[in-house]
Amino acid sequence: MRRLMLLLAATLVAGCQAPLPVADPQKAWVDFSTPFPNDRLLLAERLDKQRLRDGRFFEVTPGSHELIVRFDYELVGGGSMSMMGGPTTRVCYLTIHYDHFEAGQRYLLEGRSMALTPEARLFNAKREIVAEVSEYYCLI
């Protein structure tokens, strides 16, 4: 039983470290960034209402798309502390609409937490903001 558990754990860790696929030049690629230390996780959840298997990026055809990401971050200080005295992790789902994805272009989706309000901005290759969160909901 112990060997089975070790094998399952090793498989899980190896799966998380799989290399990213090569970008398709016929599609746009969206990378993720969380610049603040209390921002824990930014993962792709859905593309045009379809659940994704790999949450590390989006690869989209040219044109209009709806991106939904999971964004986890810590609430620190003041009334946001849990009953046990530590920080609370907030889990949110953010929706971003962008109508002008271009083939072969790289975009950056940056998630950031501003107190109780999660934010995300989509940047083009020139580091210009091209879209922001249109709606969000949080579980915690």
N, C-alpha and C positions, 0 to 999 in steps of 0.2 A: 504494500500500500504506500509506503514511504517513497519507493522508487517511482510509482505512478504520479504521486504529487510533485516530485522533483521534475519529472519529465513534462508534466503539464505546465509548471511554472517556467521552465526553460523555453518551452514552445511559445508561451505567451510573451515573454521578454523578447525572444527572437522576432516574433511577428511585429512588435512595436518598433523594432529597429530596422525593418526592411527599407531598402533604399527607395527614394521617390522614383516614379517612372520617368522616362524621357518625355519632355514636353512635345506635344503634337503641334507642328507649325501651322496647321489648319485651324487651331483653336487658341483661345486666350487662356492664360494660366494665372491663377490667383493664389499668392502666398499669404501667410499670416504673420502678424507681429503683435506682441503684447509688451509695450515699453516700460510699464510701471512694475515695481517689485511685488505689489499685492495682486497683480493680475496673474492668475494661475494657468488658465487653459482657454484656448480658442480653437474650436474644432468645427469643420464643415458637417452639417447635419443633413440639409436637404438642398437640392438644386431643382428649381421648378416643381416643387412639391413631391419630388422623388427622393427617398432616403438614399444616402451614399454609403458605400462600403468602407472607403478610406477617408477619414476626416482631416487629413493633414493639408489638404489643398482643394481648390476647385479647378477643373479644366472645363471650359465652356465653349460652345460654338459661337461664332460671331452673332451679334444682335442683342436682343433683350433677354434678361434673365432675372429670376428672383433667387437670392442666396439666403439661406437660413443657417446661422452659426450658433453653436453653444459657447457661451462665455462664462467662465467661472472666475470669481475674484473674492478676495477677503475683505470683509468689513472690519475695520479696526477702530478702536477708540470709542469713547462715549457710550451711547445706548446701544451700540451694535454688538456688544460683547455677549457671548453665549452665557448660559447659567453656570457653566463650569469655569468661567473666567477667561476663556481664550477667544480668539477671533472666530467669526462666523464666516463660512464660505457661502457666497450667494451664487446661485445657478440661474442663468438667464438665457433666453433664446432671442436672437436679434435678426430682424429681416432687413435686407438691403436689396433695393431694386436698381438695376442699371440697364439702360436701353442701348448702349453703344459699345459693347465689347468688340474688340478687333482681333482678327486672327493673327497669331504670332506675337502678340503683345503680352507683357507681364504686368500684373497689377498687384498691389499690396493692400490687404485688408487689415487695418490696425484696430484692435480692440483696446479700450481703456475704460477704467472705472473712475467716475467722478462722484464720490460719496455713494448715494443710493441709486444713482443714475448710470447705467451702462451706456457706453457710446462705441460706435465703430465708424470708421471712415475708409472709403475705398479710394486709393491713390492710383493714378496712371504712372507710366514709366518716367514722366517728367516731375513726379512727386506733387502733382496737382490733385486736389480733392475732386473726384468726379461723382461720388455718391455718399450718402450718410444713412444711418439707421432710419427706416420709415416707421417701424413699430417694434415693440419688444414686450416680453413678459418674463417675469422671474418667479421661480419656485420658492425661493427663500428670501 
